[in-house]
Amino acid sequence: MTSAHSTAPVSRRRPYPSTSLRWLLPIVLVLFFLAILIWLPWQARQMESNERQEQLIADTLWVEQTIRFQLGRDEESLRSMGVEISTGHLSPALLHERMARLLKNGHELLRVVWLKPDGQLAGSSDPLATPVELSPSSKATADITRKTRRPMYTQPEAQTPNQSAAPAAVLMDYHVPLFRGDEYLGSLVATYQTSALLDEMVPWWFAQDNQVSLVDRDDKVLARRAAAGPGHGVYTHKRALDLPGASVTLVTDSVKSEPQLLPNLLVGSVIVLSLGLLWSLLALWGHISRRLAAEGALRQQMSFRTAMENSLVTGLRARDLEGRITYVNPAFCQIVGYPAEEIVGKLPPMPYWAPEAMTEYEARFASVLAGKVTPQFETIFQRPNGERVPVLVFEAPLVDNHGKQTGWMGSILDISDRKRIEELNRQQQEKLQASARLATMGEIASMLAHELNQPLAAISSYTTGALNVLDRGGEVDCTILKPALEQASAQAQRAGQIIRSVHEFVKKREPLRQEVAIPSLLDGIRALIELQARQSYVAFRTELPDDLPSVRADRVMIEQVLLNLTRNAIEAMQHVPPAQRVLRVVAEYDKDSGQVSVAVIDQGHGIPEEVAQRLFSPFFSTKAEGMGMGLNICRTAIEFHGGALSFRANPQGGTIFTFVLPAVLAVTEQET
């Protein structure tokens, strides 16, 4: 008995935990399901509320922009009319017509008048031209615009239009000050009716769903439009119109109330259950339609791409990562002279590689295999008939739609015509420089004759004296004869040096870049510079540092630049006092830029502003006999060497012309 009673309680206690667990899980699931049912409609209601608010903000912004755009158009029209009034291009009849047309196009405008400084009416859109009395605030705004010369709005206020018996309305004036030079001609005043702004510029569909108001800075209502009744205050938004001088805010208040919870739940459930099957069918049909459309678009795109690539004059070439050609277009085949089937699929060396550039091709191909490519370079291709074709090649990585590089894409341009044009330009430039050198020598021919006359006269004197000594007979005293002959020899060498300088300067030659020193350049033409300087009583000075680096340049071209600049400097000082006639040539080296600068400094009359703007223009000259090509040739020669030519005013009076050239040290470092 005892054992039976003792086992019964054990058997009754075991089901409790399992039973409670069986009920707990369904209850939790039911509660979770109910929570979802409650949360989903609430979330839908919240999303709908947010969507309505966002839509209201977007529509309010659109209305604000519409109003501001129309006001901006009116402002532009009034400013344009003000300019024509100031210039006197508008007669009274034409002014009235323009004002009336402005009112006809903008119904938000009540009137447009032109008030003289004394307040008298000078023009009006009103055919009866009734007097206009401005409000105190409008007069204050007119005074502000007169002082600032800027158009401005008045703060909207209740006024009686045209001083009639009509009821008062909230009006806003826009003042445009009129000036003819410093003379104040009055103000052009355009009067807006705030209620008309809303009636004309707020669309009917927006007014049907919202109460639209214009308020001032104190939230006082200036105008209101409520076609569907007052707003409920649930969805509201404010937007300032940002008018200069006036504080006006656009306020919208939706007539819609908050969405209801229960209808959303019931309607949403029915719609979801009803549209589920339809959505599945539409999704399947849409997927099939999109697939067919994509296939058709792909075929059309491929056809268009093929037609486009076949019509290009630019050669296209695609290579894989191993350098094998995978695609060429007809333009590329025309450039190299080989059909596509002979070059597609081939690995280097290519049949169109020129033998003289084989080393260059192999080096570039090795860099391609290493994953590096030169984005742009010039080279030469060879056609089957042996003709060389200069080309410009652009290459870039070829990437698939997954962002993985699959090869290299190149664009090839035939630059044969460009090379021919560059060669013709080079030849013409050389001829022009030779002509300029000859013209320069023609200008100094008379001075050259005078300069040679001195050593020749000295030679004649010394030789005559020596002959006289010999004619005396007897023993010849060498101590007397030798100095005379030495002086004659020195004068002959001086004349020869002058002739050699002229010959080296004017002879035609090919440009030859070599390492030259600036002092050596000046020594080569020093005789010619000093010849011109002595003729004009100009002192010639040079300031050249001992450690000045050399430059890589064509000696004759830079000598021509120096001679042209120094000649211009000497001519610029012909009409200044002799004490100021100092010509300086200063050179220095800038380590930061790696360039040598040479400045030619005069203390002449300077360069006027209107001349400075056209100073380097071809065929522009301030000299009656000048060709107008000297400075243009100088700048071209300096830029040919990778430098630049500029000028600025000299603080002591006159002008400083400066040209810079890369130093030999800087060029060597860049090449390294």
C-alpha positions as CSV (number, residue, x, y, z in Angstrom):
1,M,0.0,0.0,0.0
2,T,2.8,2.3,0.9
3,S,4.6,1.7,-2.4
4,A,1.4,2.2,-4.4
5,H,0.6,5.5,-2.8
6,S,4.2,6.7,-3.1
7,T,4.4,6.1,-6.9
8,A,1.1,7.9,-7.7
9,P,2.3,11.4,-7.0
10,V,5.3,10.8,-9.2
11,S,3.2,9.9,-12.1
12,R,1.0,13.0,-11.7
13,R,4.0,15.4,-11.5
14,R,5.7,14.4,-14.7
15,P,3.2,15.8,-17.3
16,Y,3.3,19.4,-16.0
17,P,6.5,20.6,-17.6
18,S,5.6,19.0,-21.0
19,T,2.0,20.4,-21.0
20,S,3.1,23.9,-20.1
21,L,5.7,23.8,-22.9
22,R,3.1,22.6,-25.4
23,W,0.8,25.5,-24.6
24,L,3.5,28.1,-24.3
25,L,4.9,27.8,-27.8
26,P,1.5,28.2,-29.6
27,I,0.6,31.2,-27.4
28,V,3.9,32.8,-28.2
29,L,3.3,32.2,-31.9
30,V,-0.2,33.6,-31.7
31,L,0.9,36.6,-29.9
32,F,3.7,37.1,-32.4
33,F,1.3,36.8,-35.2
34,L,-1.1,39.3,-33.6
35,A,1.7,41.7,-33.0
36,I,2.6,41.5,-36.7
37,L,-1.0,42.1,-37.7
38,I,-1.1,45.2,-35.5
39,W,2.4,46.4,-36.4
40,L,2.0,46.1,-40.2
41,P,-1.1,48.3,-40.5
42,W,0.5,50.8,-38.1
43,Q,3.6,50.8,-40.1
44,A,1.6,51.2,-43.3
45,R,-0.2,54.1,-41.7
46,Q,3.0,55.7,-40.6
47,M,4.6,55.2,-44.1
48,E,1.5,56.7,-45.7
49,S,1.7,59.7,-43.3
50,N,5.3,60.2,-44.1
51,E,4.7,59.9,-47.8
52,R,1.9,62.5,-47.6
53,Q,4.2,64.9,-45.7
54,E,7.1,64.4,-48.2
55,Q,4.7,64.9,-51.1
56,L,3.4,68.1,-49.5
57,I,7.0,69.3,-49.1
58,A,7.8,68.5,-52.7
59,D,4.7,70.2,-54.0
60,T,5.3,73.3,-51.7
61,L,8.8,73.6,-53.1
62,W,7.5,73.4,-56.6
63,V,4.9,76.1,-55.9
64,E,7.6,78.3,-54.3
65,Q,9.9,77.8,-57.2
66,T,7.0,78.7,-59.6
67,I,6.2,81.9,-57.7
68,R,9.9,82.8,-57.5
69,F,10.5,82.1,-61.2
70,Q,7.6,84.3,-62.2
71,L,8.8,87.1,-59.9
72,G,12.3,86.6,-61.3
73,R,10.9,87.0,-64.9
74,D,9.1,90.2,-63.8
75,E,12.3,91.5,-62.2
76,E,14.3,90.9,-65.3
77,S,11.6,92.6,-67.5
78,L,11.5,95.6,-65.1
79,R,15.3,95.9,-65.0
80,S,15.5,95.7,-68.8
81,M,12.8,98.4,-69.0
82,G,14.8,100.5,-66.5
83,V,18.0,100.3,-68.6
84,E,16.1,101.4,-71.7
85,I,14.5,104.3,-69.8
86,S,18.0,105.3,-68.5
87,T,19.4,105.3,-72.0
88,G,16.5,107.2,-73.4
89,H,15.5,104.6,-75.9
90,L,11.8,104.5,-74.9
91,S,9.3,107.2,-75.9
92,P,6.3,107.8,-73.6
93,A,4.0,105.9,-76.0
94,L,6.4,103.0,-76.3
95,L,6.9,103.0,-72.5
96,H,3.2,102.9,-71.8
97,E,2.9,100.0,-74.3
98,R,5.7,98.1,-72.7
99,M,4.1,98.6,-69.2
100,A,0.7,97.5,-70.4
101,R,2.1,94.4,-72.1
102,L,3.9,93.5,-68.9
103,L,0.6,93.7,-67.0
104,K,-1.1,91.7,-69.6
105,N,1.5,88.9,-69.4
106,G,1.7,88.9,-65.6
107,H,-1.8,89.1,-64.0
108,E,-0.2,89.1,-60.6
109,L,0.9,92.8,-61.3
110,L,-1.6,95.5,-60.3
111,R,0.3,98.4,-61.9
112,V,3.7,99.6,-63.2
113,V,4.6,103.3,-62.9
114,W,7.7,105.4,-63.3
115,L,8.0,108.0,-60.5
116,K,10.4,111.0,-60.9
117,P,12.7,112.0,-57.9
118,D,10.0,114.5,-56.8
119,G,7.3,111.8,-56.8
120,Q,5.6,113.0,-60.0
121,L,4.3,110.4,-62.5
122,A,6.5,110.1,-65.5
123,G,4.9,106.9,-67.0
124,S,2.2,104.5,-66.1
125,S,0.6,101.3,-67.2
126,D,-2.8,103.0,-66.4
127,P,-4.2,104.6,-69.6
128,L,-5.7,107.3,-67.4
129,A,-2.4,108.0,-65.7
130,T,-3.9,108.7,-62.3
131,P,-1.5,110.0,-59.7
132,V,0.1,107.4,-57.4
133,E,0.7,107.9,-53.7
134,L,3.2,105.5,-52.2
135,S,2.9,104.2,-48.7
136,P,5.4,105.3,-46.1
137,S,7.2,102.0,-46.1
138,S,7.3,102.1,-49.9
139,K,8.8,105.5,-49.8
140,A,11.4,104.3,-47.4
141,T,12.2,101.4,-49.7
142,A,12.6,103.9,-52.6
143,D,15.1,105.9,-50.6
144,I,17.1,102.7,-49.8
145,T,17.2,101.6,-53.4
146,R,18.3,105.1,-54.4
147,K,21.3,104.9,-52.0
148,T,22.2,101.3,-52.7
149,R,21.3,101.3,-56.5
150,R,19.8,97.9,-56.0
151,P,16.2,96.8,-56.7
152,M,14.2,95.9,-53.6
153,Y,10.7,94.8,-52.5
154,T,8.6,96.5,-49.8
155,Q,7.1,94.5,-46.9
156,P,3.5,93.7,-48.0
157,E,0.9,95.8,-46.3
158,A,-2.8,96.7,-46.7
159,Q,-3.3,99.5,-49.1
160,T,-6.1,101.0,-51.2
161,P,-5.1,100.6,-54.9
162,N,-5.1,103.7,-57.1
163,Q,-6.7,105.8,-54.3
164,S,-10.1,104.7,-55.3
165,A,-13.1,103.6,-53.3
166,A,-12.1,99.9,-53.8
167,P,-11.6,97.9,-50.6
168,A,-8.1,97.7,-49.2
169,A,-5.8,94.9,-50.4
170,V,-2.4,93.6,-49.3
171,L,0.0,95.0,-51.8
172,M,3.7,94.7,-52.3
173,D,5.8,97.2,-54.3
174,Y,9.1,96.4,-56.2
175,H,11.4,99.4,-56.7
176,V,14.0,99.6,-59.5
177,P,16.2,102.7,-59.2
178,L,16.9,104.5,-62.5
179,F,20.3,106.2,-63.0
180,R,21.9,107.9,-66.0
181,G,25.5,107.9,-64.9
182,D,25.3,109.5,-61.4
183,E,22.0,111.3,-62.2
184,Y,19.0,109.8,-60.3
185,L,16.0,109.6,-62.7
186,G,13.5,108.2,-60.2
187,S,12.1,104.7,-59.6
188,L,10.3,102.1,-61.6
189,V,7.7,100.7,-59.3
190,A,5.7,97.5,-59.9
191,T,2.8,96.8,-57.5
192,Y,1.9,93.2,-56.7
193,Q,-1.4,92.0,-55.2
194,T,-0.5,89.1,-52.9
195,S,-3.9,87.4,-53.4
196,A,-3.3,87.5,-57.2
197,L,0.1,85.8,-56.6
198,L,-1.7,82.8,-55.2
199,D,-4.6,82.8,-57.7
200,E,-2.3,83.0,-60.7
201,M,0.6,80.8,-59.7
202,V,-0.9,78.0,-57.4
203,P,-2.2,75.2,-59.7
204,W,-5.8,74.2,-59.1
205,W,-4.9,70.6,-58.3
206,F,-2.7,71.8,-55.5
207,A,-5.3,74.2,-54.2
208,Q,-7.9,71.4,-54.1
209,D,-5.8,69.4,-51.6
210,N,-4.2,72.2,-49.6
211,Q,-4.8,75.6,-48.0
212,V,-2.1,77.9,-49.3
213,S,-1.2,81.1,-47.5
214,L,1.3,83.9,-47.6
215,V,2.4,85.2,-44.2
216,D,4.9,87.8,-43.0
217,R,7.6,87.5,-40.3
218,D,5.0,87.8,-37.5
219,D,2.9,84.9,-39.1
220,K,0.3,87.5,-40.1
221,V,-1.7,86.2,-43.1
222,L,-1.2,88.4,-46.2
223,A,-3.2,86.2,-48.6
224,R,-4.9,82.8,-48.6
225,R,-6.3,80.4,-51.1
226,A,-8.5,77.5,-49.8
227,A,-10.5,76.0,-52.6
228,A,-11.3,72.9,-50.6
229,G,-11.8,74.5,-47.2
230,P,-9.4,75.1,-44.3
231,G,-6.5,72.8,-43.6
232,H,-6.5,70.3,-40.7
233,G,-3.1,71.2,-39.4
234,V,-1.8,67.6,-39.8
235,Y,0.5,68.0,-42.8
236,T,2.0,71.5,-43.0
237,H,5.1,73.1,-44.5
238,K,6.6,76.5,-44.7
239,R,8.9,77.9,-47.4
240,A,10.4,81.4,-47.5
241,L,10.2,83.2,-50.8
242,D,13.6,84.9,-50.2
243,L,12.7,88.3,-51.6
244,P,15.2,91.2,-51.2
245,G,13.8,93.6,-48.7
246,A,10.6,91.7,-47.8
247,S,10.0,88.7,-45.5
248,V,7.3,86.6,-47.1
249,T,6.7,82.9,-46.3
250,L,4.6,80.4,-48.3
251,V,2.6,78.1,-45.9
252,T,0.7,75.0,-47.0
253,D,-1.7,73.1,-44.9
254,S,-3.2,69.9,-46.2
255,V,-6.9,69.3,-46.0
256,K,-6.2,65.6,-45.5
257,S,-6.4,64.0,-42.1
258,E,-4.3,61.2,-40.8
259,P,-4.9,57.8,-42.4
260,Q,-7.2,55.4,-40.5
261,L,-5.9,52.1,-39.2
262,L,-8.8,49.7,-39.6
263,P,-9.6,50.4,-43.3
264,N,-6.0,50.0,-44.2
265,L,-5.9,46.6,-42.5
266,L,-9.0,45.2,-44.2
267,V,-8.4,46.7,-47.6
268,G,-4.7,45.9,-47.5
269,S,-5.4,42.2,-46.7
270,V,-8.0,41.9,-49.5
271,I,-5.7,43.6,-52.0
272,V,-2.7,41.4,-51.1
273,L,-4.7,38.2,-51.3
274,S,-6.4,39.2,-54.5
275,L,-3.3,40.5,-56.3
276,G,-1.0,37.6,-55.2
277,L,-1.9,35.3,-58.1
278,L,-2.1,38.1,-60.6
279,W,1.3,39.4,-59.6
280,S,2.8,35.9,-60.1
281,L,1.4,35.7,-63.6
282,L,2.4,39.3,-64.5
283,A,5.9,38.6,-63.1
284,L,6.3,35.6,-65.3
285,W,5.0,37.4,-68.3
286,G,7.2,40.4,-67.6
287,H,10.3,38.2,-67.2
288,I,9.7,36.6,-70.6
289,S,9.0,40.0,-72.2
290,R,12.2,41.5,-70.7
291,R,14.2,38.6,-71.9
292,L,13.0,38.9,-75.4
293,A,13.5,42.7,-75.4
294,A,17.0,42.3,-74.0
295,E,17.9,39.8,-76.8
296,G,16.5,42.2,-79.4
297,A,18.4,45.1,-77.9
298,L,21.6,43.1,-77.8
299,R,21.3,42.2,-81.5
300,Q,20.6,45.8,-82.4
301,Q,23.5,47.1,-80.2
302,M,25.8,44.6,-81.8
303,S,24.7,45.6,-85.3
304,F,25.1,49.3,-84.4
305,R,28.5,48.8,-82.8
306,T,29.7,46.8,-85.9
307,A,28.5,49.5,-88.2
308,M,30.0,52.3,-86.1
309,E,33.4,50.6,-85.8
310,N,33.5,49.9,-89.6
311,S,32.8,53.6,-90.3
312,L,35.6,54.9,-88.0
313,V,38.8,56.4,-89.5
314,T,40.5,55.6,-86.3
315,G,42.1,52.1,-86.2
316,L,41.0,49.8,-83.3
317,R,43.1,46.9,-82.1
318,A,42.4,44.5,-79.2
319,R,45.1,42.3,-77.7
320,D,44.9,39.7,-75.0
321,L,47.2,39.6,-72.0
322,E,49.7,37.5,-74.0
323,G,49.9,40.1,-76.8
324,R,47.9,38.1,-79.3
325,I,45.6,40.3,-81.6
326,T,42.0,39.4,-81.0
327,Y,40.2,42.1,-83.0
328,V,40.9,44.8,-85.6
329,N,38.5,47.1,-87.5
330,P,38.7,48.0,-91.2
331,A,40.4,51.3,-90.5
332,F,43.3,49.5,-88.8
333,C,43.6,47.2,-91.7
334,Q,43.7,50.2,-94.1
335,I,46.4,51.8,-92.0
336,V,48.7,48.7,-92.0
337,G,47.7,47.4,-95.4
338,Y,47.0,43.9,-94.2
339,P,43.6,42.1,-94.2
340,A,42.1,41.1,-90.8
341,E,42.6,37.4,-91.4
342,E,46.4,37.8,-91.7
343,I,46.9,39.5,-88.4
344,V,44.1,38.4,-86.1
345,G,45.3,35.6,-83.8
346,K,49.0,36.3,-84.4
347,L,51.6,36.9,-81.7
348,P,54.5,39.3,-82.1
349,P,56.5,40.0,-84.1
350,M,53.8,41.5,-86.3
351,P,54.2,41.8,-90.1
352,Y,53.6,45.5,-90.0
353,W,56.5,46.3,-87.7
354,A,59.2,48.3,-89.4
355,P,62.7,46.8,-89.2
356,E,64.3,50.1,-88.0
357,A,61.9,50.2,-85.0
358,M,62.0,46.5,-84.1
359,T,63.9,47.1,-80.9
360,E,61.3,49.7,-79.8
361,Y,58.5,47.3,-80.6
362,E,60.1,44.4,-78.6
363,A,60.7,46.7,-75.6
364,R,57.1,47.8,-75.6
365,F,55.8,44.2,-76.0
366,A,57.9,43.1,-73.0
367,S,56.3,45.9,-70.9
368,V,52.9,44.7,-72.1
369,L,53.6,41.2,-70.9
370,A,54.8,42.7,-67.6
371,G,51.4,44.4,-67.2
372,K,52.6,47.9,-68.0
373,V,51.7,49.8,-71.1
374,T,52.5,53.3,-72.5
375,P,49.2,55.2,-72.7
376,Q,50.3,57.3,-75.7
377,F,53.2,57.1,-78.1
378,E,54.2,57.7,-81.7
379,T,55.8,55.0,-83.9
380,I,56.0,53.8,-87.5
381,F,54.2,51.0,-89.2
382,Q,55.3,49.4,-92.5
383,R,52.8,48.4,-95.2
384,P,53.4,45.4,-97.5
385,N,54.7,47.6,-100.3
386,G,57.4,49.0,-97.9
387,E,55.7,52.4,-97.3
388,R,56.2,53.8,-93.8
389,V,53.2,55.2,-92.0
390,P,53.7,57.4,-88.9
391,V,51.0,56.6,-86.3
392,L,49.9,57.8,-82.9
393,V,48.9,55.0,-80.6
394,F,46.7,55.2,-77.5
395,E,46.4,52.0,-75.3
396,A,44.3,51.3,-72.2
397,P,43.3,48.2,-70.3
398,L,40.4,46.1,-71.7
399,V,38.1,45.2,-68.8
400,D,35.1,42.8,-68.9
401,N,31.8,43.4,-67.2
402,H,33.1,41.8,-64.0
403,G,35.9,44.3,-63.7
404,K,38.6,41.8,-64.7
405,Q,41.3,42.8,-67.2
406,T,41.3,40.6,-70.2
407,G,43.8,42.5,-72.4
408,W,44.6,45.8,-74.0
409,M,42.6,48.1,-76.3
410,G,44.4,50.4,-78.7
411,S,43.4,53.3,-80.9
412,I,45.7,54.1,-83.8
413,L,45.7,57.4,-85.8
414,D,47.4,57.9,-89.1
415,I,49.4,61.1,-88.5
416,S,51.1,61.3,-92.0
417,D,49.3,64.5,-92.8
418,R,50.1,66.0,-89.5
419,K,53.8,65.2,-89.9
420,R,53.8,66.8,-93.4
421,I,52.2,69.9,-91.9
422,E,54.7,70.0,-89.1
423,E,57.6,69.7,-91.5
424,L,56.2,72.5,-93.7
425,N,55.7,74.7,-90.6
426,R,59.3,74.0,-89.5
427,Q,60.6,75.0,-92.9
428,Q,58.4,78.2,-93.0
429,Q,59.6,79.1,-89.5
430,E,63.2,78.7,-90.6
431,K,62.6,80.9,-93.6
432,L,60.9,83.5,-91.4
433,Q,63.8,83.5,-89.0
434,A,66.3,83.9,-91.8
435,S,64.3,86.8,-93.2
436,A,64.1,88.3,-89.8
437,R,67.9,88.0,-89.4
438,L,68.4,89.7,-92.8
439,A,65.9,92.4,-91.9
440,T,67.8,93.0,-88.6
441,M,71.1,93.3,-90.5
442,G,69.5,95.7,-93.0
443,E,68.5,97.9,-90.0
444,I,72.0,98.0,-88.7
445,A,73.8,98.3,-92.1
446,S,74.5,102.0,-91.8
447,M,75.8,101.6,-88.3
448,L,78.0,98.7,-89.5
449,A,79.5,100.8,-92.2
450,H,80.3,103.5,-89.7
451,E,81.8,101.0,-87.3
452,L,84.0,99.5,-90.0
453,N,85.1,102.9,-91.1
454,Q,86.9,103.5,-87.8
455,P,89.2,100.4,-87.9
456,L,89.8,100.8,-91.7
457,A,90.8,104.5,-91.2
458,A,93.1,103.5,-88.4
459,I,94.7,100.8,-90.5
460,S,95.2,103.3,-93.3
461,S,96.8,105.8,-90.9
462,Y,99.2,103.2,-89.4
463,T,100.2,101.8,-92.8
464,T,100.8,105.3,-94.2
465,G,103.0,106.1,-91.2
466,A,104.9,102.9,-91.7
467,L,105.5,103.7,-95.4
468,N,106.6,107.2,-94.5
469,V,109.2,105.7,-92.2
470,L,110.4,103.4,-94.9
471,D,110.6,106.2,-97.5
472,R,113.0,108.1,-95.4
473,G,115.7,105.6,-96.2
474,G,118.5,104.6,-94.1
475,E,118.3,102.3,-91.2
476,V,114.7,101.4,-90.1
477,D,114.0,101.8,-86.4
478,C,111.9,98.7,-85.5
479,T,110.8,100.2,-82.2
480,I,108.9,102.8,-84.2
481,L,107.6,100.6,-87.0
482,K,106.5,97.6,-84.9
483,P,103.8,99.4,-82.7
484,A,102.2,100.9,-85.8
485,L,102.0,97.5,-87.5
486,E,100.6,95.9,-84.3
487,Q,97.9,98.6,-84.1
488,A,97.0,98.0,-87.8
489,S,96.8,94.3,-87.2
490,A,94.6,94.8,-84.1
491,Q,92.2,97.0,-86.1
492,A,92.1,94.5,-88.9
493,Q,91.2,91.7,-86.5
494,R,88.5,94.0,-85.0
495,A,87.0,94.6,-88.5
496,G,87.2,90.9,-89.2
497,Q,85.4,90.0,-86.0
498,I,82.6,92.3,-86.9
499,I,82.3,90.8,-90.3
500,R,82.4,87.2,-88.9
501,S,79.7,88.0,-86.3
502,V,77.4,89.3,-89.1
503,H,78.2,86.3,-91.3
504,E,77.4,83.8,-88.5
505,F,74.2,85.6,-87.6
506,V,72.7,85.8,-91.1
507,K,73.8,82.5,-92.7
508,K,71.0,79.9,-93.2
509,R,71.5,76.6,-91.3
510,E,69.6,73.8,-89.7
511,P,68.7,74.2,-86.0
512,L,71.4,72.5,-83.9
513,R,70.8,72.0,-80.1
514,Q,74.0,71.9,-78.1
515,E,75.2,72.7,-74.7
516,V,76.0,76.4,-74.7
517,A,76.8,79.0,-72.0
518,I,74.9,82.3,-71.8
519,P,78.2,84.3,-71.5
520,S,79.4,82.6,-74.7
521,L,76.2,83.6,-76.4
522,L,76.6,87.2,-75.4
523,D,80.2,87.3,-76.5
524,G,79.2,86.1,-79.9
525,I,76.9,89.1,-80.5
526,R,78.5,91.6,-78.1
527,A,80.1,93.5,-81.0
528,L,76.7,93.9,-82.7
529,I,75.0,95.0,-79.5
530,E,77.7,97.5,-78.6
531,L,77.6,98.8,-82.2
532,Q,73.9,99.7,-81.8
533,A,74.4,100.9,-78.2
534,R,77.2,103.4,-79.1
535,Q,75.1,104.8,-82.0
536,S,72.3,105.7,-79.4
537,Y,74.7,106.6,-76.6
538,V,73.5,103.7,-74.5
539,A,75.6,102.1,-71.8
540,F,75.7,98.3,-72.1
541,R,76.1,96.2,-68.9
542,T,75.9,92.5,-68.1
543,E,75.4,90.7,-64.8
544,L,76.3,87.0,-65.2
545,P,77.0,84.7,-62.2
546,D,80.2,82.7,-62.5
547,D,78.3,79.4,-61.6
548,L,75.6,79.9,-64.1
549,P,74.7,76.5,-65.7
550,S,74.7,76.0,-69.4
551,V,71.5,75.5,-71.5
552,R,70.8,73.1,-74.4
553,A,69.8,75.3,-77.3
554,D,70.5,76.4,-80.8
555,R,73.2,79.1,-80.6
556,V,72.0,81.2,-83.6
557,M,68.3,81.2,-82.6
558,I,69.1,82.4,-79.0
559,E,71.5,85.0,-80.4
560,Q,68.8,86.3,-82.6
561,V,66.4,86.5,-79.6
562,L,69.0,88.4,-77.6
563,L,69.8,90.7,-80.5
564,N,66.1,91.5,-81.1
565,L,65.4,92.2,-77.4
566,T,68.5,94.4,-77.0
567,R,67.8,96.3,-80.2
568,N,64.2,97.0,-79.0
569,A,65.5,98.1,-75.6
570,I,68.0,100.5,-77.2
571,E,65.3,102.0,-79.5
572,A,63.0,102.4,-76.5
573,M,65.6,104.6,-74.7
574,Q,66.3,107.0,-77.6
575,H,64.0,109.7,-76.2
576,V,65.0,109.6,-72.5
577,P,67.8,111.6,-70.9
578,P,71.3,110.2,-71.7
579,A,71.9,109.5,-68.0
580,Q,69.1,107.0,-68.0
581,R,70.2,105.1,-71.1
582,V,71.4,102.0,-69.5
583,L,70.9,98.6,-71.0
584,R,71.3,95.6,-68.7
585,V,71.4,91.9,-69.4
586,V,71.0,89.9,-66.1
587,A,71.0,86.1,-65.9
588,E,70.3,83.8,-62.9
589,Y,69.6,80.2,-62.1
590,D,66.5,79.0,-60.2
591,K,67.3,75.6,-58.5
592,D,63.6,74.9,-57.7
593,S,62.4,75.1,-61.3
594,G,65.8,74.0,-62.8
595,Q,65.7,76.9,-65.3
596,V,68.1,79.7,-66.4
597,S,66.4,83.1,-66.8
598,V,67.8,85.9,-68.9
599,A,66.4,89.4,-68.4
600,V,66.9,92.3,-70.8
601,I,66.2,95.5,-68.9
602,D,65.8,99.0,-70.3
603,Q,64.8,102.3,-68.7
604,G,62.8,103.6,-71.8
605,H,59.3,104.8,-72.3
606,G,57.6,101.5,-71.3
607,I,54.8,99.7,-73.0
608,P,51.2,101.1,-73.0
609,E,48.4,98.8,-71.9
610,E,46.7,98.8,-75.3
611,V,50.0,97.8,-77.0
612,A,50.8,95.2,-74.3
613,Q,47.7,93.2,-75.2
614,R,48.8,92.7,-78.8
615,L,52.6,92.8,-78.3
616,F,53.3,89.2,-79.4
617,S,50.6,89.2,-82.2
618,P,52.0,88.5,-85.7
619,F,52.4,91.6,-88.0
620,F,51.6,94.0,-85.1
621,S,54.3,96.7,-84.8
622,T,54.5,100.2,-83.4
623,K,57.3,101.1,-85.8
624,A,56.4,102.7,-89.2
625,E,58.9,100.4,-91.0
626,G,58.5,97.4,-88.7
627,M,57.3,94.0,-90.0
628,G,55.6,93.1,-86.6
629,M,57.3,89.7,-86.5
630,G,60.3,90.3,-84.2
631,L,58.8,89.5,-80.8
632,N,56.6,86.7,-82.3
633,I,59.7,85.0,-83.7
634,C,61.5,85.4,-80.3
635,R,58.6,83.8,-78.4
636,T,58.4,81.0,-81.0
637,A,62.2,80.3,-80.8
638,I,62.1,80.2,-76.9
639,E,59.1,77.9,-76.8
640,F,60.8,75.7,-79.4
641,H,63.5,75.1,-76.7
642,G,60.9,74.3,-74.0
643,G,61.0,77.8,-72.4
644,A,58.8,80.9,-72.1
645,L,59.1,84.6,-73.0
646,S,57.4,87.2,-70.8
647,F,57.6,90.9,-70.0
648,R,56.8,93.2,-67.1
649,A,57.2,96.9,-66.2
650,N,60.5,98.1,-64.8
651,P,60.0,99.8,-61.4
652,Q,62.7,102.3,-62.4
653,G,60.9,103.0,-65.7
654,G,61.0,101.0,-68.9
655,T,60.4,97.3,-69.5
656,I,61.9,94.0,-68.5
657,F,61.8,91.2,-71.0
658,T,62.6,87.8,-69.5
659,F,63.0,84.4,-71.1
660,V,63.7,81.1,-69.3
661,L,65.4,77.9,-70.7
662,P,65.8,74.5,-69.0
663,A,69.3,74.2,-67.5
664,V,71.5,71.3,-68.7
665,L,71.5,69.9,-65.1
666,A,67.7,69.9,-64.9
667,V,67.4,68.2,-68.2
668,T,69.9,65.5,-67.2
669,E,68.0,64.8,-63.9
670,Q,64.6,64.5,-65.8
671,E,66.1,62.1,-68.3
672,T,67.6,60.0,-65.5
